Amino acid sequence: MGKVGFVAEHRLYDEAKGAAAEAAAAAVADQGIRTVRIMWPDQHGALRGKFVSARDFALSLRNGMDFSGALLSMDSANHVFPPLFVEGGGFGIPELTGFPDVVLVPDPTTFRVLPWADATAWVMCDMYFGNGKEVTLSTRSVMRRQLQAAAEMGFDYVAGLEVEFYITRREWDRIAPDQTGWPPVAPPVSMVAQGYQYLSETRLAQLGDILNPLRDNLEEIGLPLRSIEDEWGPGQTEITLDPMVGLGAADAMIILRSAIKQICHERGYHATFMCRPLLPNVSSSGWHLHESLRDAKAGRNAFQGGKGEVLSEAGRQFAAGILQHAVPMTVFSTPTINGYKRFRPYSFAPDRVNWAMENRGAMLRVQGQPGDPGSHLENRLGEPAANPYLYMAANIAAGLDGIRQKLVPPPPVTADPYQEAAQLLPTSLWEAVDALDQDQFFRQALGREIVDFIVMMKRAEVARFLSTVTDWEQNEYFEFF
């Protein structure tokens, strides 16, 4: 398991992580933990890993854990998209030739005991090659590099999560052989509530059987739960979390999604973070990213405006950077084919690149008042299925570019954001991927390897979609022609 002494040999734990590793090992012993889930967030923002014994977890804190590098070659349905066995694994990375094992190293600061699983704990990992080099395609590492860039400019990144999703009830658990496709057939579900009574107390109360366990478990694993709210669609729910600093904000999104799906499943429900499910009367789900920078030395909000200003100069420059790079960035904020069905005018989702003060139709909404220490940007681009490390890393990179270049944003929208003469957002994933493929900024900021990797993967996903005959086509043309 792993490589003997790998963590110490490559100096992968600083003093804080070393202390956290000791505390995690002690917690496993003291609390009678028998299984530890050693998890890695993949390129889609889904968790992959192994359930290991308490003994092997202790070993992984010193040696890491062997893990299949082939997962890097798989799209959202686990189809292999690159030419696997060519030199560099199809990505031009020598260490990926033949897709050998890589090494997962637990980040002990993420260790937690899972209250919904018997004698079970959980930890997030980072991915390394056997020579100790960080795997550049690991998206948690991509975000860490952007946080370092912000730190070099004197900033900490602060993000709050506002996430919408659907709760439905599973109709049955039997899986017939012909339902085990690639991908499998979506589970049959029924609705758990009526929709379109926004923020209704009675609608939320009807979901108490599942919302109360969600509340209890999310708080017990340390997520800073702020609110649970009734959204528009039937069973559509919103959860908000307090602002968090740095990598912890993206980690929280990964944990939140996985926890909600597990807790719902064990109680007979199905939770989905798909943007627009194929169900009657649904409304699209979004993920609004509330973000700001903190002055690392002074400990104050770097976006706080002065007299008569909602946003500081740094805040306006950060916004200008996001606006300038918004179109190619859409691949990171809205990475699924389904997510582009959300960008509709007059839907409380953006359809063009603009910003405004307290306007829910704009892409960037500024929240706060002059001199308000809580002033921040709300980026309304995202879908809840987005990989949080890429979504946040792209935002940080674009915003920091605005600060470096001292960009000045256009005047904020003061009227109808859907009528403004501004650049339209991509209307499809393939349009967004084309924009990213032609973009040099993100190749320079995030790294050529990760951008080329995402472009290749998403082009393969689009090709699979375009080769599939849909129900719409069958109904539209089969009888008529």
N, C-alpha and C positions, 0 to 999 in steps of 0.2 A: 504494500500500500504506500503510494507516494515514493519519495526518495529520501533516504535516511539523512536527517539533518538539513533538509532543503531550506527550511525557513531561516535557520541561523546562518547557513552558508551564504545565502543571498541577502541577508539582512532585511527581511521583509516585515519584521515587527519592530516598531519604535518602542519607546518606553511605555507609552499608553497602551499600545496593543499587547505588549508583553504582560502588563498587569491585567488587562482584560482577559487574556488567555488563561492566566492563573485563576481568575475569578470564575470563568466559564467551566473550567475543569472541576473546580470546587463545587459549583452549583450542581453539576451532573452527579457528583458523588453524594452530596448532602440531600438532594431532592429525589434520589432514587430514579434518575432518568435512565431508561434502558435503550432508547433510540434517539439519535440526533439526525435530523435532516440536513445534510450538507448540500446547499443549493447555490446554483449559479444562474444569474439572469442572462438569457440568451439574446440574440440580435433582435428578437421580436418583443422583448420585455417579458417573456414567459420564464418560469423557473424550471430548471433542469437539475438533476442531481441524484443523490443516493441516500437511502436510509441506512445509517451505519450504527453499529453497536457503540455503547459508551466507551469501551476500550479503544475501538478504532478511531473514535472522535479524538480521544486524548493523543493518539499517535498522529492524527492529521494536523494537530497544532504544532507539531515539530517537523513532520515529514511532508505535509500536504497530502493530497489524495489523487491517484491516477484517474484520468477521465478521458472519454473519447473526444478527440478533436473533430471527429466527423460531424458533430452537431453543427459546426460552423457552416456546413455545406447544405443545410436544409432550410427550405422555405416554410411558410406558415402551416402547410399541410404535411410537412416532413418529406417533401419531394426533394431529391438532390438536384441542385441547379448548376453547379460548376462542373467542368470536366475533372473528375476526382483525382485521377492518378497520373496527371501530368506534373511536370516539375513545378513546385510552388503551390500545388493543390488547386490550380486554376486562378489563384489570387496573386501570384508573383511573390509569395512569401516562402523562402526556402524551408523554413521549419515545418511547413504544412505539407510538404511532399509526402504522399502516401497517407496523409491524415493519421499520424501517430497519436499516441496518448499525450495529453497535456497534463498539467498539474494544477489542481484546485487548492488554493490556500484559504482557509477560513479567515474571515475578518471578525475577530472575537468581539469587537465592539457592537456587532449586530446580534449577538447571541440572545436568545429569549426562549422561555418555556412556553409551549403551546397549550393553552387551557382546554382546547377542544379535542386534543389527541392524548391518549393514555401514555403517561410516562415518557413524553416526547419533547425534545427541544429542537431548535432550529437555528441555523447560522448561514449568513451570506458569504460567498466566496469570490475571490479574484482568480483570474486564470493566467498561468505562466507556461512558457515552453520549458522543456527539460533543462535548458541551459540557463534558466533563471530570468530570461527576458519576458517582459509583460507581453501578452498577446494583444496586438494593436487592434484587433477586430472585436475585442471584448468591450461592450459599450459602457460598462461601469468605468473602465479605464479612460474611455474617451471623455466622459464628463469630468473625471478627476483632473485630466490635463487642462480643461477649461477653467476649473476652479483654481488651479495653480496660476494660470494666466491672470485671473482676476486678482489673486493674492499679490502677484508681482506689481499690480497697479494700485495696491493698497485697499482692495475691496474683499468683502465676504459676500457671497450670493445668498439671498434669502427668498424662499418660495413658500407659498401657501397653496393648498390643493382644494379645488372645487370640482367634484367628480360626479357625473350622472351615470346611472346604469339602470337596468331593468331587473326586477324580481318577478319570476313566474313560478308556477307550480308544475313539477314534473308529473306527467300523466301515468307513466309506468317506468319500471326499471329494467324490464326484460329487454335484452338486446338480441334481436334475431340475426342469424349469420349474414343475411343480405343487407344489414344495416351497418356492417363493419367495413365501410368503404375507406377510400383514401383521398379526401377526408371522409369521415363517417357521416351518416345521415344525422341532421340536427334532431335533438330530442323533442318529442311531442310535449307540448306544454299547454296549460290553461292560464288565464289571467287571474291575478290575486286581488285586483281592485278595479273599480271604474277609473277613468281618467278625466282630465280637463276640468279639475277644480283645484287650481294651482294653490299650493301651500295650505291645503285643507286639513284641519285638525282631525276630522272624522275619518278621512281617507288614511292618514298616517296611523291613527289608532287601530284601524282594521288590520294593519300589518304588524301589530304589536307582537304576535307570536314569533315573528322572525326578526323584527327590528330590535327588540329587547336583547335577544341573544347576540346579535351583531354588536350592539352597544357594549355589552358586558365584555365580550371577548376582545374587541378592538382596544378597549381601554386597558384590559389586563395585559395585553402584549406591548403596551407602552405607546400606542399611537395617540397623538394629541387631538382627540376627537372634539370638534367644536359644535357641529350640528348635524342632524339628520332631517331632511326636508322632503316634502311631497313635490314632485315635479309635474309636468304637464301630462305625460302619457299614462296609460293604465299600468300601475305598478312601477312607474318610473320614479326613481329615488335619487336624491342628491346627498352626498356626504361632503362636509368641509372639515379640513384639518387646520390647526393653528400654523402660523408661519414657522418654518424650520430652516436651519442654516446648512448650506453645502450639500454634500452627498446624501445626508440623511433624508432630505426632502424626496429625492428620487427613490431611495430605498423604501421610504414609507409608501409610495405609490405601488411599488412592486408587492410589498407585503399586504397592503390594503386589498388589492384585487384578488390575490391568492386566498387570503383569509376569508373574504366575503364569499367567494365561490365554494370553498370547502364547508363553511358553516351553513350556507344555504343548502348545499347538497345533502349533508347528513340529516337535515330536517325535511327533506322531500321537496325542496325548492330548486330552481335553477336561476342563477344570476348571470347576466351577460353584460359585458362591456362593449359589445358590438355597437357601432354607432346607430344604425337604423335596421333593427331586426325585421324580417319578413313576417310581420304580424299585423292584424287589422288595427287601424286607429292609433298607430304609434307615432311619437314625435322623436326626432333625432336626439341622441345624447351627445353632450360635449364635455370637454375637460378644459376648464378655464384656469390658466396658470397665473397666479398672483405673484408678482416678483418685484424685487428691488435689490439694491446694493447697500451694504453697510460699510461705513468707513471703519476699517479694521483697527486703526489706532484710537480713534475717538469713540468708537462703539455706537455711533449715531447713524440714522438713516441718511444715506448719501443722496437720496431723492427728495428729501424734505425741502420744500421751497422756502424762499425768503418772503419778505413782505409783499403781499399781492400776487405771489406765485404759488401754484399748486405743486409744480415740479421744479427742482433745481436745474441748473445748467447740465449737470451730469445726467440727470433723469431724462431731460429732453434729448440729449445726445444719444443716450441708450435707446430711447424710443426711435430716434431717427435711424439708427443702425438696424433695428429690427424691421422697420418699414422698408429700408433699402434692400434687405436680403430676404424679404418675406416670401417671394414666389418660389425660389429653390428650397427655402426652409420648410415649405409645406410638406415635403416628403417626410420630414422628421416629426412634424406635428400631426399629420394626417396620413399615416402610412398604409392604410387599407383602401382597396377599391371602393368598398362600401362607404367610407367616410366622406367622400366627395358629394354624396347625396344630401349632406347637411348644409352645404354652402348655397343657400337659397335666399333671395331677397325677402325681407319682412318676416324672417323666421327667428329673430334673436340670434342668428349666426351671421358672421360676415360673408360678404361675397366679393369684397375688393379690399385693396391695401389702403387703409386710412386709420386715423386715430381721432379721438374726441374726449372731451371731459364728460364723464358720467353719461355715456350713451351706449346702450346695449346692442346697437346695431353696428357699431364700429369694430374693426379688427382689434385695435388696441384701445382699451377704455382706461382713462386715468381716474383713479379713485383717490379722494382726499380733498383737503381744503388748504388755502394758503397757510403756510407755517405748520401744517399738520405733520407730526412725527410718523404717522402711519401712511403717508402718501406713497402710492405705488402704481405700477402698471398691471392691468389685467389683460393678458393675451388670450383672446377668445378663439384662436385658430384651432386648438387641439381637439382631437377625438379621444375618448377614454381608452381606446385600444393602443394608444401610442406608447412606444418605448420611452419611459421617462428620462433615461440617461441621454438619449439622443435629442429628445424634445428640449430638455433644459440646456444641454451642451450647445445646441444650435442657437438658442436664445442668448446664452452668455456670449458666445463668439460674436454674434451679430451686434449685440449691444455694446460690447467692449470695442468693436471696430468703430462704432459711432462715436465713442468717447475719444479714441485715439485720433480719429480724423476730424474731431470737432464738428461733426455733421449737424446741420440745422434742419429740423423736421419741417414739413410744410405746415401751413396753418391748420389747426385742428378743425374738424367738421363742426359746424354750429347748427346745421339743419338736418336734412334727411341724408344719412350716410349711404343709403342705397341709390341715391341720385347723383352722388358726387362724381365728378370726372376724374376718377382715380383708376389705377391699374387693377384689372380684375384678377381675382385669385384663380388658380388652375381649376378647371371643371372636371378633371379626371386625374387618376393617379398617373397615367402615362404622360399626360401633359406636365405634371409636376416633376416626374422623373426626367423628362427631356430637359427641363429647366435646370435641374440639379446637375445633370450630366454635362451641360454646357457651362456650368458655373465654376470659376476658378477660386473664388473666395473660400468656399467651404472646403475645397481640397487643401488649400493652404492652412486654414484655421483648424480643421478637425483632423486632417491627414488624408493624403491621397488614397491610402489603402482602405480606410473605412468608407470613404465616399464611393470609390469604385466598387467595393463590396456591396453596399446598399443598392447602388444602381443596377448591378448585375442581378441581385436577388429580386428586386422589384420588377425588372423587365421580365424575368422568368415567371413571376406571379401573374403579371399582366398577360403574357402569352398564353398561359393556361386558361385564364378567364376568357380571352378572346376566341379561343378554340372550342369553347363550350357553347352548345346550343341551349338557350334559355327558354323558360316557359313563355316569356313575352314573345319571342320569335315564333315559337310553335303556335301560339294562339293567334298571332297577327297574320301569319302567312300560310299555314298548313292547309286550312280549308279554303281560303280566299283564292289562292293561286293553284 
